[in-house]
C-alpha cells in the first residue's frame, strides 16, 4: 500500500519540479539576455568590490575603537575589604564605592557604603561605623584643567570623528572605483558597436560578391573584379576579427566590476550589449553645488576637527590642576565611634601646577601648524576638483558639437557612397572607389560611435564625480554617537569646520 502511495506522489511531484525548473531557467536566461546597464555594474561594486568592502570594514573598525573609548566612561564598582581575625584587635571592614564618570565638564559622581565592626586602635577609629554601616554620596569636578576637555573625552570625540572620516574615505573610494567602472563599461559598449559596424562593412562586400560574379560571367565586368572584391572581403574579415578581439578584451576588463550574487567575477555576454545609447541630461548648477560636499573635502574637514581637538587638549594641559570635591555621609544603627557625628559633609580643593610645560607647548605649536597645512591642502584640493569638473563640462560641450558635425558628415558620406555604387554598376566607376567610399562611411560611423560613447561616459563621470549616489556606506550608530557629538559641538573652539575655507 505504501509503495502505491509513493508512486502516486512521485507522478504528481515530478511535473511540478519540471515546471519550476523551466521557469527558473527561463528567468535566468532572460536576465542573461537583458541589456547590461551601468547601474547594474555599480550595484555589484557596492556589494562585492574588494576595495569598497575594505573601506566598509575600516568603518566597522572605527566603530569598535569608538566603543572602546566610550568604555572610559563606564561606571566602576570598587570593593575593598580587610579583616583581622586574631591578634590584639579583632575587626572587619568592608568598603564599596560606585564611581560614574560623565561627559559634562569632567564631572564624576560617586556613592558608597562601608561598615566596620570589631576592636580598632585609636589611630584607626575612622574604620569603625555604627551597626547599620555608613552611606555616602558625592561628586568631584575640575575647575580649570580638564574641565572643558580632557584626555579621555578627546580620545572619545576623536574616535567619533574618525568614523565620519572613514565614511568619507569609503565614499571617496567608491567614486574612484565608479570612475574606473564607467570607463570600462563604455569601452565595452563602444567595442560592441564597433564590431557591429565592421560586420556591416563586411556584409556589403559579401552581398556585392554575388552580383560581381554574375556580371563578370556575363562579360559586363572584368574577371579581376571578383578577386578584387574577395581581397576586400578578407581585409574586412580582419577588421571583424580585430573588433571581436577588442570586444573580448573589453569584456574581461569589465568583469572585475561585474559580479554574480555570490561575488564571483562575470564576463558580460555579447547578447547583453545595449541596442542603443540613451542620452541623459545634467543640471550644471546642481553638479557644482555637490562639489562642495565631495568626500575628499569632507575628509579634510574631519581631519581638521581631529587636529583641532588635539590643539584644544594641548591648551588644556597648559592650565593648572584645580579640582573640587564634595560629599555627604550618614551612619545608621548604633555602636560606632562615640565622637563621630552620624551625619556629616565634606568639601575639599586640590591644586597642582607643573612648571615649564614644554611638552604641552610643543604639542600646541605642532597642532597649530598642522591646522594651517590642512586649510591650505583643502583649498588646493577644491581647486583641483573644480578644474577637473570644468574640463568634463568642456568635454560634454565639445562632444555634443562633434556629434552634430559627424551626424551631418555621415549623412553626406552615405549619399556619396550610394552614388558611387550606382555609378559602379552603371560602369562609370571602379571597385576601388566603391571600397574607398564604404570605408570612409564606416570611419565616420566609428567616429560618431566614439563621440556618442564618450559623451555618455563623461556625463556618467560628472554624475558620480562628487557623490556615489548609490552609496551603501555603513551608517554610524547614531544612538551611541549622538550624545557625545552633541556635547562636543557645544564646546567652545571645537573646530566644527575649517575657518576661512
C-alpha positions in Angstrom: 0.0 0.0 0.0 2.8 2.4 0.9 4.6 1.7 -2.4 1.4 2.6 -4.3 1.1 5.9 -2.4 4.8 6.8 -3.0 4.4 6.1 -6.8 1.3 8.3 -6.9 3.2 11.2 -5.1 6.1 10.8 -7.5 3.9 11.0 -10.5 2.4 14.2 -9.1 5.6 15.9 -7.9 7.7 15.3 -11.0 5.7 17.5 -13.3 5.7 20.3 -10.7 9.5 20.1 -10.4 9.8 20.2 -14.1 7.7 23.3 -14.4 9.7 25.1 -11.6 12.9 24.1 -13.3 11.7 25.5 -16.6 10.5 28.8 -15.0 13.8 29.3 -13.2 15.9 28.5 -16.3 13.8 30.9 -18.4 14.1 33.6 -15.8 17.9 33.2 -15.7 18.0 33.1 -19.5 16.1 36.3 -19.8 18.4 38.0 -17.2 21.5 37.0 -19.2 19.9 38.4 -22.4 18.8 41.6 -20.9 20.9 44.7 -21.8 23.5 45.3 -19.2 23.1 48.7 -17.6 25.8 50.8 -15.9 23.6 50.8 -12.7 23.9 47.0 -12.6 27.7 47.3 -12.6 27.7 50.0 -9.8 25.3 47.9 -7.6 27.8 45.0 -7.8 30.6 47.3 -6.9 28.7 48.4 -3.8 28.2 44.9 -2.7 31.2 42.9 -3.7 34.2 45.0 -4.9 37.1 44.3 -2.6 38.4 47.8 -2.1 34.9 49.0 -1.2 34.4 46.1 1.3 37.8 47.0 2.8 36.6 50.6 3.2 33.4 49.4 4.9 35.4 47.3 7.3 37.5 50.3 8.2 34.3 52.0 9.3 33.5 49.0 11.5 37.0 49.1 13.0 36.5 52.8 13.8 33.2 52.0 15.5 34.9 49.4 17.6 37.5 51.9 18.6 34.8 54.4 19.5 33.1 51.8 21.8 36.4 51.1 23.4 37.0 54.8 24.0 33.5 55.1 25.4 34.4 52.4 27.9 36.5 55.0 29.8 33.2 56.4 31.0 31.7 53.2 32.2 30.6 53.1 35.8 33.2 51.5 38.0 32.4 49.5 41.2 35.2 49.2 43.7 35.0 46.8 46.7 37.7 46.8 49.4 37.7 44.6 52.5 40.1 43.9 55.3 39.8 41.6 58.3 41.9 40.9 61.3 40.5 37.6 62.8 43.0 37.3 65.6 45.7 39.3 67.3 45.5 42.3 69.6 42.5 43.8 67.7 39.9 41.6 66.1 37.9 43.6 63.4 36.4 43.6 59.9 35.9 46.5 57.5 34.2 46.5 54.1 34.0 49.5 51.7 32.0 49.6 48.5 32.0 52.5 46.1 30.4 53.1 42.7 32.0 55.8 40.5 30.2 57.2 37.5 32.3 59.4 35.1 30.3 61.8 32.9 30.9 63.8 29.7 29.8 67.1 31.3 32.8 69.3 32.4 34.8 66.3 33.8 32.2 65.7 36.5 32.3 62.4 38.4 29.5 61.1 40.6 30.2 58.6 43.3 28.3 56.8 46.1 29.3 54.1 48.5 28.6 52.1 51.6 31.0 50.9 54.3 30.8 49.0 57.5 33.4 48.5 60.2 33.0 46.2 63.2 35.2 45.0 66.0 38.0 46.5 68.1 40.2 49.2 66.4 43.2 51.0 67.7 42.7 54.7 68.4 44.5 55.7 65.2 42.1 53.5 63.1 38.9 54.6 64.7 37.7 56.1 61.4 37.2 52.5 60.2 34.6 51.9 62.8 31.0 52.5 61.9 27.6 52.1 63.5 25.9 48.7 63.3 23.9 49.7 60.1 27.0 51.0 58.3 27.6 54.3 56.6 26.2 55.5 53.3 27.8 58.3 51.3 27.2 60.2 48.0 29.2 62.9 46.4 30.8 64.4 43.4 34.2 65.7 42.1 34.9 68.1 39.2 37.8 70.1 37.8 37.7 73.9 37.9 40.5 74.7 35.4 42.4 71.9 33.7 40.4 69.0 32.3 37.1 71.0 32.7 36.3 71.8 29.0 38.3 68.9 27.6 40.5 66.1 28.9 42.4 63.1 27.5 39.5 60.7 27.8 36.9 62.9 26.2 39.3 64.0 23.4 40.0 60.3 22.6 36.3 59.6 22.5 35.4 62.6 20.2 38.4 61.7 18.0 37.2 58.2 17.5 33.7 59.6 16.7 35.1 61.9 14.2 37.2 59.1 12.8 34.0 57.2 11.9 32.9 60.2 9.9 36.4 60.3 8.3 36.2 56.6 7.3 32.7 57.1 6.0 34.0 59.8 3.7 37.0 57.7 2.8 34.7 54.9 1.8 32.6 57.3 -0.4 35.8 58.6 -2.0 37.0 55.1 -2.7 33.6 54.3 -4.3 33.9 57.4 -6.5 37.3 56.3 -7.8 36.1 52.8 -8.5 32.9 54.2 -10.1 35.1 56.3 -12.5 37.1 53.2 -13.4 34.0 51.1 -13.9 32.3 53.8 -16.1 35.3 53.8 -18.4 35.4 50.0 -18.6 31.7 49.8 -19.2 31.6 52.3 -22.1 34.7 50.9 -23.7 32.9 47.5 -23.7 29.8 49.1 -25.3 31.9 51.0 -27.8 33.7 47.8 -28.8 30.4 46.1 -29.3 29.1 48.9 -31.6 32.5 49.0 -33.5 32.2 45.2 -34.1 28.7 45.8 -35.4 30.0 48.4 -37.8 32.8 46.1 -39.1 30.2 43.4 -39.6 28.0 45.7 -41.6 31.0 46.7 -43.8 31.8 43.0 -44.4 28.2 42.2 -45.3 28.3 44.9 -48.0 31.3 43.1 -49.7 29.6 39.7 -49.3 26.4 40.9 -50.9 28.3 42.5 -53.7 30.3 39.4 -54.4 27.3 37.5 -55.9 26.4 40.5 -58.1 30.0 41.0 -59.3 30.4 37.2 -60.1 27.2 37.3 -62.1 28.2 40.4 -64.1 31.7 39.1 -64.7 30.4 35.9 -66.0 28.1 37.8 -68.3 31.1 39.9 -69.5 29.8 43.2 -68.0 32.8 43.3 -65.6 36.4 42.2 -65.7 37.2 38.9 -64.1 39.7 40.8 -61.9 36.8 42.5 -60.1 36.0 39.1 -58.5 39.4 38.8 -57.0 39.5 42.4 -56.0 36.2 42.1 -54.1 37.4 38.9 -52.4 40.5 40.8 -51.3 38.2 43.5 -49.8 36.2 40.8 -48.0 39.4 39.3 -46.5 40.5 42.7 -45.4 37.2 43.4 -43.8 37.2 40.0 -42.1 40.4 41.1 -40.5 38.6 44.2 -39.2 35.9 41.9 -37.8 38.5 39.7 -36.2 40.2 42.7 -34.6 36.8 44.0 -33.4 36.0 40.7 -31.8 39.3 40.7 -30.0 38.7 44.2 -28.7 35.2 43.3 -27.5 36.6 40.2 -25.7 39.3 42.2 -24.0 36.8 44.9 -23.0 34.5 42.3 -21.5 37.4 40.8 -19.5 38.3 44.3 -18.2 34.7 44.9 -17.2 34.4 41.5 -15.5 36.4 42.8 -12.5 33.5 45.1 -11.7 30.6 42.9 -12.8 29.9 40.0 -10.4 27.2 37.5 -9.6 25.1 37.2 -6.5 28.0 35.4 -4.7 30.6 38.0 -5.6 32.3 35.9 -8.3 33.5 37.7 -11.5 31.2 37.6 -14.5 32.3 38.2 -18.1 29.4 40.1 -19.8 28.0 38.4 -22.9 27.6 39.9 -26.3 23.9 39.5 -26.0 23.9 41.9 -23.1 25.1 44.8 -25.2 22.6 47.7 -25.2 20.8 48.2 -28.5 21.3 52.0 -28.5 22.9 54.7 -26.4 20.3 56.7 -24.4 21.2 60.3 -23.8 20.9 61.8 -20.3 20.5 65.3 -19.1 22.6 67.0 -16.4 22.0 70.1 -14.3 25.2 72.2 -14.1 24.2 74.2 -11.0 23.3 71.0 -9.0 26.6 69.3 -10.0 28.7 72.3 -8.9 26.7 72.6 -5.6 27.5 68.9 -4.9 31.2 69.6 -5.4 31.3 71.4 -2.1 30.3 68.1 -0.4 33.0 66.0 -2.2 34.3 63.2 0.1 37.8 64.4 -0.3 36.8 67.8 1.0 34.8 66.2 3.8 37.8 64.1 4.8 39.9 67.3 5.2 37.1 68.8 7.3 37.0 65.8 9.6 40.8 65.7 9.8 40.7 69.4 10.7 38.3 68.8 13.6 40.5 65.9 14.9 43.6 68.1 14.9 41.6 71.0 16.4 40.7 68.7 19.3 44.4 67.9 19.8 45.1 71.6 19.9 42.4 72.2 22.5 43.8 69.4 24.6 47.3 71.0 24.4 45.8 74.3 25.5 44.0 72.5 28.4 47.3 70.9 29.5 48.8 74.4 30.0 46.3 75.1 32.8 47.0 74.2 36.4 45.1 71.4 38.2 42.4 72.8 40.4 39.9 70.2 41.5 36.9 70.3 43.9 35.2 67.5 45.7 32.2 67.4 48.0 30.3 64.5 49.6 27.9 63.8 52.4 27.6 60.7 54.6 25.2 59.2 57.1 25.5 56.3 59.5 22.7 54.1 60.7 22.4 52.0 63.8 24.5 52.2 67.0 27.7 51.1 68.5 30.1 53.1 66.4 32.8 55.6 67.4 31.2 57.8 70.1 32.8 61.0 69.0 31.7 60.5 65.3 28.7 62.5 64.3 26.2 60.1 62.5 25.7 62.6 59.6 28.5 64.7 58.1 29.5 66.6 54.9 33.0 67.3 53.5 34.3 69.6 50.8 37.8 69.9 49.5 40.0 71.5 46.9 43.3 70.3 45.5 45.8 72.4 43.4 48.8 71.3 41.3 50.8 73.3 38.9 53.7 71.8 36.8 56.4 74.2 35.7 57.8 74.8 32.2 55.1 72.7 30.5 57.3 72.3 27.4 55.5 69.1 26.4 52.1 70.8 26.1 53.7 73.9 24.4 55.3 71.7 21.8 52.0 69.9 21.1 50.2 73.2 20.8 52.7 74.5 18.3 52.7 71.3 16.2 48.9 71.1 16.1 48.5 74.8 15.1 50.9 74.3 12.2 49.1 71.2 11.1 45.8 73.1 11.1 47.3 75.6 8.7 48.5 72.8 6.5 45.1 71.3 6.3 43.5 74.6 5.4 46.0 75.0 2.6 45.6 71.5 1.3 41.8 71.6 1.4 41.8 74.8 -0.7 44.2 73.2 -3.2 42.0 70.0 -3.4 38.9 72.1 -4.1 40.7 74.0 -6.9 41.9 70.7 -8.5 38.4 69.2 -8.3 36.9 72.4 -9.8 39.3 72.3 -12.7 38.6 68.6 -13.3 34.8 69.2 -13.2 35.1 72.2 -15.5 37.1 70.1 -18.0 34.4 67.5 -18.0 31.8 70.0 -18.9 34.0 71.3 -21.7 34.3 67.8 -23.0 30.5 67.5 -22.9 30.1 70.6 -24.9 32.8 69.5 -27.4 31.4 66.0 -27.8 27.9 67.4 -28.4 29.2 69.6 -31.1 31.2 66.7 -32.5 28.1 64.5 -32.7 26.2 67.2 -34.7 29.1 67.5 -37.1 29.6 63.8 -37.5 25.9 63.2 -38.0 25.9 65.6 -40.9 29.1 64.1 -42.2 27.7 60.5 -42.0 24.6 61.6 -43.9 26.8 63.0 -46.7 29.1 60.0 -46.7 26.2 57.7 -47.2 24.9 59.8 -50.0 28.3 59.8 -51.8 28.6 56.0 -51.1 25.2 55.2 -52.7 26.0 57.4 -55.7 29.4 55.7 -56.2 27.8 52.2 -56.0 25.2 53.3 -58.7 28.0 54.6 -60.9 29.9 51.3 -60.4 27.0 49.1 -61.5 26.5 51.5 -64.4 30.1 51.1 -65.5 31.2 54.6 -64.7 33.3 53.8 -61.5 35.7 51.3 -60.2 35.5 48.8 -57.3 38.5 50.7 -55.7 36.4 53.9 -55.5 33.4 52.0 -54.1 35.7 50.5 -51.4 37.1 53.9 -50.6 33.6 55.4 -50.2 32.4 52.5 -48.0 35.4 52.7 -45.8 35.0 56.4 -45.5 31.4 55.9 -44.4 32.4 53.3 -41.9 35.2 55.5 -40.5 32.7 58.4 -40.0 30.3 55.9 -38.3 33.1 54.8 -36.0 33.9 58.4 -35.1 30.3 59.0 -34.4 30.1 56.0 -32.2 33.2 57.1 -30.3 31.7 60.6 -29.9 28.4 59.3 -28.6 30.0 56.8 -26.2 32.5 59.4 -25.0 29.7 61.9 -24.3 27.7 59.4 -22.2 30.9 58.3 -20.4 31.8 61.9 -19.5 28.2 62.5 -18.4 28.3 59.5 -16.1 31.6 60.6 -14.7 30.1 64.0 -14.0 27.1 62.4 -12.3 29.3 60.4 -10.0 32.0 63.0 -9.6 31.2 64.3 -6.2 29.0 61.7 -4.6 28.3 58.0 -5.1 24.5 58.3 -5.3 24.1 54.5 -4.9 26.2 54.5 -1.8 25.6 51.8 0.8 28.1 53.2 3.2 27.9 51.7 6.7 25.9 54.2 8.8 27.2 55.4 12.2 25.4 54.1 15.2 23.6 57.4 15.9 22.2 56.3 19.3 25.8 55.8 20.5 27.4 58.9 18.9 24.6 61.5 19.3 25.1 62.4 23.0 28.9 62.8 22.8 28.8 64.6 19.4 26.1 66.9 20.5 28.1 67.8 23.6 31.3 68.2 21.6 29.6 70.6 19.1 28.6 72.9 22.1 32.2 73.2 23.3 34.0 76.5 22.6 36.6 76.4 19.8 35.6 72.8 19.0 36.6 73.3 15.3 33.3 72.3 13.8 34.6 73.4 10.4 37.6 74.9 8.6 37.6 78.6 9.0 38.4 80.7 6.0 38.0 77.7 3.6 
